[in-house]
C-alpha cells in the first residue's frame, strides 16, 4: 500500500502542476537507512520460506527494521507529513510487536484475495503476516480493511497504512507544489548591456 500511496501522490502532484525540483535539495537525516531497510525487508520476504532458521527469526528482524524506521521518521519529524507517517508506522509496529513480530490478517478481509494466499496464511508462512484469531492482541490494528473494485489493485490494509499514506501524500504535495524551490520561475532574467533585464 505504501507504493500505491507514493504513486498516487506523485500523480496528484503533477495534476496540480507541481514539479520535482525540490527533490534535488531534499536532505533527510539518516537518509541512507531507508533504502537499506527496504532491501533487508525484501530479502527476508523472498528467502524466509526457503531457510527454516530465517523464517523462525524473521519476526524479530521485522521488529528491528521497524524500530530503525521509527527512529528515522522521528529525527526527520519536522518535515511536512512525517508526524503522520510516524504515527501510521507506529500503529503497524505496535500490533506486530505484541503479536510475535507479524502483522495479523483478517481471514474475512482476505477473502477478496487469491485462495492460495489464505492457504499459506493459515500455515503462517507468508512473509510478515499471520492469521488474525481470537487470541490476537489489538486485532483492529491489523490488516482488516479490504480494498477491491473499482480500485485497480485488490489488497487488504490496516489503519496504520491509511494514516501513513495520508502523511506520505502531504509530504509529496509539499515537495511538488508548496516547497519554495518548486515555485521559482523556470526562466531567470537575462542581463543585457546597460544592466537592463529582459
DRENDREN-138394 format. One record per residue (C-alpha): residue number from 1; z, y, x. Coordinates in Angstrom, 3 decimals, padded with zeros to 6 digits, always signed. Layout:
{r NUM,{Z,Y,X}};
...
# end
This chain:
{r 1,{+000.000,+000.000,+000.000}};
{r 2,{+000.623,+002.325,+002.940}};
{r 3,{-003.034,+002.194,+003.973}};
{r 4,{-004.071,+002.878,+000.356}};
{r 5,{-001.865,+005.954,+000.321}};
{r 6,{-003.304,+007.233,+003.577}};
{r 7,{-006.910,+006.751,+002.445}};
{r 8,{-006.291,+008.381,-000.951}};
{r 9,{-004.506,+011.299,+000.732}};
{r 10,{-007.472,+011.940,+003.048}};
{r 11,{-009.934,+011.732,+000.160}};
{r 12,{-007.933,+014.260,-001.867}};
{r 13,{-007.637,+016.466,+001.205}};
{r 14,{-011.416,+016.545,+001.660}};
{r 15,{-011.920,+017.192,-002.065}};
{r 16,{-009.637,+020.198,-001.643}};
{r 17,{-011.987,+021.362,+001.135}};
{r 18,{-009.471,+020.518,+003.829}};
{r 19,{-010.295,+019.530,+007.395}};
{r 20,{-008.870,+017.528,+010.281}};
{r 21,{-008.456,+020.328,+012.831}};
{r 22,{-004.651,+020.160,+012.666}};
{r 23,{-004.704,+016.528,+013.814}};
{r 24,{-005.666,+017.696,+017.304}};
{r 25,{-002.413,+019.671,+017.525}};
{r 26,{-000.174,+017.087,+015.858}};
{r 27,{+002.807,+016.376,+018.080}};
{r 28,{+005.336,+013.793,+016.948}};
{r 29,{+008.354,+012.753,+018.975}};
{r 30,{+008.124,+009.095,+019.971}};
{r 31,{+004.560,+009.200,+018.674}};
{r 32,{+003.678,+006.130,+020.757}};
{r 33,{+006.143,+003.919,+018.897}};
{r 34,{+004.334,+003.947,+015.533}};
{r 35,{+001.157,+002.109,+016.658}};
{r 36,{+003.323,-000.244,+018.740}};
{r 37,{+005.368,-001.229,+015.680}};
{r 38,{+002.180,-001.845,+013.708}};
{r 39,{+000.885,-004.171,+016.430}};
{r 40,{+004.180,-006.103,+016.525}};
{r 41,{+004.286,-006.469,+012.740}};
{r 42,{+000.647,-007.600,+012.627}};
{r 43,{+001.282,-010.145,+015.385}};
{r 44,{+004.270,-011.605,+013.529}};
{r 45,{+002.255,-011.745,+010.314}};
{r 46,{-000.548,-013.689,+011.986}};
{r 47,{+001.499,-016.054,+014.127}};
{r 48,{+004.774,-016.831,+012.366}};
{r 49,{+003.372,-019.698,+010.320}};
{r 50,{+001.909,-021.311,+013.430}};
{r 51,{+005.090,-021.230,+015.501}};
{r 52,{+008.248,-022.553,+013.874}};
{r 53,{+010.644,-020.593,+016.084}};
{r 54,{+008.792,-017.341,+015.454}};
{r 55,{+008.961,-017.994,+011.722}};
{r 56,{+012.704,-018.548,+011.958}};
{r 57,{+013.400,-015.296,+013.777}};
{r 58,{+010.699,-013.173,+012.122}};
{r 59,{+013.187,-011.740,+009.630}};
{r 60,{+015.281,-010.331,+012.487}};
{r 61,{+012.182,-008.950,+014.186}};
{r 62,{+011.177,-007.149,+010.988}};
{r 63,{+014.646,-005.612,+010.815}};
{r 64,{+014.325,-004.307,+014.393}};
{r 65,{+010.870,-002.914,+013.565}};
{r 66,{+012.281,-001.118,+010.528}};
{r 67,{+015.237,+000.306,+012.475}};
{r 68,{+012.920,+001.742,+015.133}};
{r 69,{+010.610,+003.064,+012.407}};
{r 70,{+013.531,+004.758,+010.663}};
{r 71,{+014.616,+006.379,+013.946}};
{r 72,{+011.057,+007.639,+014.487}};
{r 73,{+010.969,+009.152,+010.997}};
{r 74,{+014.450,+010.660,+011.337}};
{r 75,{+013.735,+012.529,+014.570}};
{r 76,{+010.493,+013.848,+013.018}};
{r 77,{+012.037,+014.637,+009.624}};
{r 78,{+011.208,+018.348,+009.886}};
{r 79,{+007.541,+017.578,+009.260}};
{r 80,{+006.479,+018.066,+005.615}};
{r 81,{+006.801,+014.828,+003.650}};
{r 82,{+008.694,+012.941,+006.339}};
{r 83,{+012.007,+013.033,+004.466}};
{r 84,{+010.369,+011.257,+001.521}};
{r 85,{+008.718,+008.764,+003.858}};
{r 86,{+012.115,+008.152,+005.456}};
{r 87,{+013.757,+007.552,+002.062}};
{r 88,{+010.986,+005.173,+000.986}};
{r 89,{+011.140,+003.159,+004.197}};
{r 90,{+014.941,+003.049,+003.990}};
{r 91,{+014.808,+001.643,+000.449}};
{r 92,{+012.496,-001.129,+001.640}};
{r 93,{+014.674,-001.713,+004.697}};
{r 94,{+017.841,-001.880,+002.583}};
{r 95,{+016.578,-004.580,+000.229}};
{r 96,{+015.136,-006.540,+003.144}};
{r 97,{+018.203,-006.409,+005.400}};
{r 98,{+020.563,-007.684,+002.693}};
{r 99,{+018.136,-010.487,+001.831}};
{r 100,{+017.706,-012.053,+005.237}};
{r 101,{+015.075,-009.677,+006.595}};
{r 102,{+012.443,-010.411,+003.953}};
{r 103,{+011.129,-008.412,+001.015}};
{r 104,{+011.874,-010.073,-002.361}};
{r 105,{+008.795,-010.503,-004.550}};
{r 106,{+008.927,-010.953,-008.322}};
{r 107,{+007.020,-014.022,-009.479}};
{r 108,{+006.278,-012.265,-012.779}};
{r 109,{+004.684,-009.354,-010.922}};
{r 110,{+002.917,-011.736,-008.517}};
{r 111,{+001.192,-013.441,-011.463}};
{r 112,{-001.659,-010.942,-011.055}};
{r 113,{-002.333,-012.261,-007.539}};
{r 114,{-004.067,-015.377,-006.227}};
{r 115,{-002.164,-018.532,-007.328}};
{r 116,{-002.254,-019.700,-003.706}};
{r 117,{-000.118,-016.698,-002.773}};
{r 118,{+002.532,-017.728,-005.291}};
{r 119,{+002.495,-021.276,-003.952}};
{r 120,{+003.003,-020.095,-000.378}};
{r 121,{+005.620,-017.568,-001.518}};
{r 122,{+007.694,-020.338,-003.090}};
{r 123,{+007.691,-022.097,+000.272}};
{r 124,{+008.960,-018.883,+001.924}};
{r 125,{+006.089,-018.912,+004.382}};
{r 126,{+004.312,-015.680,+003.549}};
{r 127,{+004.895,-013.019,+006.214}};
{r 128,{+007.914,-010.837,+005.487}};
{r 129,{+008.136,-011.767,+001.806}};
{r 130,{+010.357,-014.160,-000.088}};
{r 131,{+010.675,-015.116,-003.741}};
{r 132,{+012.963,-012.975,-005.887}};
{r 133,{+015.619,-015.132,-007.574}};
{r 134,{+018.872,-014.705,-009.467}};
{r 135,{+020.705,-014.672,-006.135}};
{r 136,{+018.631,-011.819,-004.725}};
{r 137,{+020.531,-008.618,-003.976}};
{r 138,{+019.125,-005.301,-005.265}};
{r 139,{+016.089,-007.118,-006.594}};
{r 140,{+014.851,-003.991,-008.390}};
{r 141,{+014.033,-002.524,-004.957}};
{r 142,{+011.754,-005.447,-004.113}};
{r 143,{+008.056,-005.841,-004.827}};
{r 144,{+008.333,-005.830,-008.607}};
{r 145,{+005.630,-003.344,-009.681}};
{r 146,{+002.192,-004.897,-010.325}};
{r 147,{-000.950,-002.810,-009.845}};
{r 148,{-004.229,-004.087,-011.225}};
{r 149,{-007.303,-002.796,-013.094}};
{r 150,{-008.531,-000.111,-013.091}};
{r 151,{-007.076,+000.242,-009.595}};
{r 152,{-009.607,-001.364,-007.223}};
{r 153,{-007.118,-003.407,-005.199}};
{r 154,{-004.739,-005.745,-007.025}};
{r 155,{-001.287,-005.777,-005.449}};
{r 156,{+002.452,-005.548,-006.070}};
{r 157,{+004.569,-002.747,-004.676}};
{r 158,{+008.147,-001.533,-004.542}};
{r 159,{+009.941,+001.682,-005.488}};
{r 160,{+010.218,+002.387,-001.766}};
{r 161,{+006.437,+002.063,-001.398}};
{r 162,{+005.914,+004.684,-004.097}};
{r 163,{+008.366,+007.178,-002.546}};
{r 164,{+006.908,+006.563,+000.914}};
{r 165,{+003.328,+007.153,-000.244}};
{r 166,{+004.292,+010.383,-002.000}};
{r 167,{+005.686,+011.565,+001.332}};
{r 168,{+002.517,+010.475,+003.140}};
{r 169,{+000.452,+012.392,+000.592}};
{r 170,{+002.451,+015.612,+001.132}};
{r 171,{+002.213,+015.252,+004.917}};
{r 172,{-001.552,+014.718,+004.976}};
{r 173,{-002.166,+017.513,+002.476}};
{r 174,{-000.164,+019.837,+004.702}};
{r 175,{-002.224,+018.835,+007.732}};
{r 176,{-005.579,+019.120,+005.973}};
{r 177,{-005.062,+022.091,+003.678}};
{r 178,{-001.894,+024.067,+004.377}};
{r 179,{-001.484,+023.945,+008.154}};
{r 180,{-002.268,+027.339,+009.814}};
{r 181,{-004.927,+025.729,+012.020}};
{r 182,{-006.869,+024.469,+009.001}};
{r 183,{-007.073,+027.975,+007.567}};
{r 184,{-008.712,+029.531,+010.592}};
{r 185,{-012.325,+030.539,+010.155}};
{r 186,{-014.822,+028.285,+011.850}};
{r 187,{-016.567,+031.425,+013.068}};
{r 188,{-014.894,+033.746,+015.572}};
{r 189,{-016.086,+037.326,+016.057}};
{r 190,{-018.645,+037.724,+018.860}};
{r 191,{-018.204,+040.708,+021.166}};
{r 192,{-021.286,+042.832,+021.926}};
{r 193,{-021.933,+045.885,+024.086}};
{r 194,{-019.529,+048.730,+023.470}};
{r 195,{-016.719,+046.421,+022.392}};
{r 196,{-018.085,+046.182,+018.888}};
{r 197,{-017.862,+042.917,+016.986}};
{r 198,{-020.222,+041.298,+014.594}};
# end
